Amino acid sequence: MRGLTISAHGGLDQLEYRTNLPVPEPKRGEIRVRVRAAALNHLDLFVVGGIPGVKITPGWVLGADATGIVDAIGELNEDGGTANDLKVGDSVIINPGLADHSCEYCLEGEHSLCVNFRLLGEHVPGTLAEYVTVPARNARSIPKDKPVESAAAFTLSTLTAWRMVVTRARVKKTDNVLIWGIGGGVALAALEIVRNIGARSWVTSGSDEKLALARGLGAENLINYTNTDVGKEIRSLTGKRGVDVVLDSVGESTWAQSLGALGKRGRLVTCGATSGPMVQTDLRRLFWNQWDIMGSTMGNESEFDAITREFQEGRLTPLIDSVFDISQGRKAFERLQSGQQFGKVVVRIPE
Ligand SMILES: [Zn+2]
């Protein structure tokens, strides 16, 4: 089968487009999906670069997000766990987070806290290939008429944003929400969720062009962070009040400004540290303002069910930046690495 792989870590020179990969067989409790399209995430760039403590074997298939057609179903689980009502021929979206379903967190339904949490493309072979095997419980069927690009690009970003906005920050209609770096998949999904709740959004970018696109999506307040301290700017625009919620996946370079923007009783949720992981927080401001500072990663099965419903019913649809054929996979990765994209970068795997 065709696939996009690496055999060693490094830059995008390590990417290999292969046509002779073995087709995986579904194990007990798994399904095999004929992938029609896969979408890229920053995670894929991290995997190419090498993640400390995570080993790959040569011919490693990249990719976490995908959509496709169920093409084979493995044996049922010992506990009678079914194929999740899936049938051969169903169109599915895939939750890339794999949990053991037996640790204390899984038993509470909090699968992204699993002590054995793994991700497609990072710890097990990924979705940028003609076929992928996944646990049946990691797939949900979707209507056949959904565009494959949207379906491919949906899960990881939306699941991450949903948990941050809905579960962790509990954003409500009266909230003001600051979203860093509009244009990225998680930020765009967060904006759509915040808009659907009816809360007010504040979005940032280093590009006026991206801010104009965000305005077209309904973002109310736009800040170009290039020559502006976003924290001070928001303080001044809100009469020193600040915002109720900050979603920050950037880390070192934005943390001080995020806290500067955060009002009393504010909630800050972080899901990433693309600019670096070490930040400073003045504890006096933390307790005086009674802030909640929270981490968030991926999502659990009930959140996956929730976003699947949003997708099925057309309330959440990811924005697509560009689409490449899998044989041009490197160009897709270059697009993601450039940071110029507005929306998701998708790879098609045609017949
Ligand atoms: Zn677990």
Residues whose N, C-alpha, C, O or C-beta is under 5 A from the ligand:
A	BS01	ZN	A99 D100 H101 S102 C103 C106 C114 V115 N116
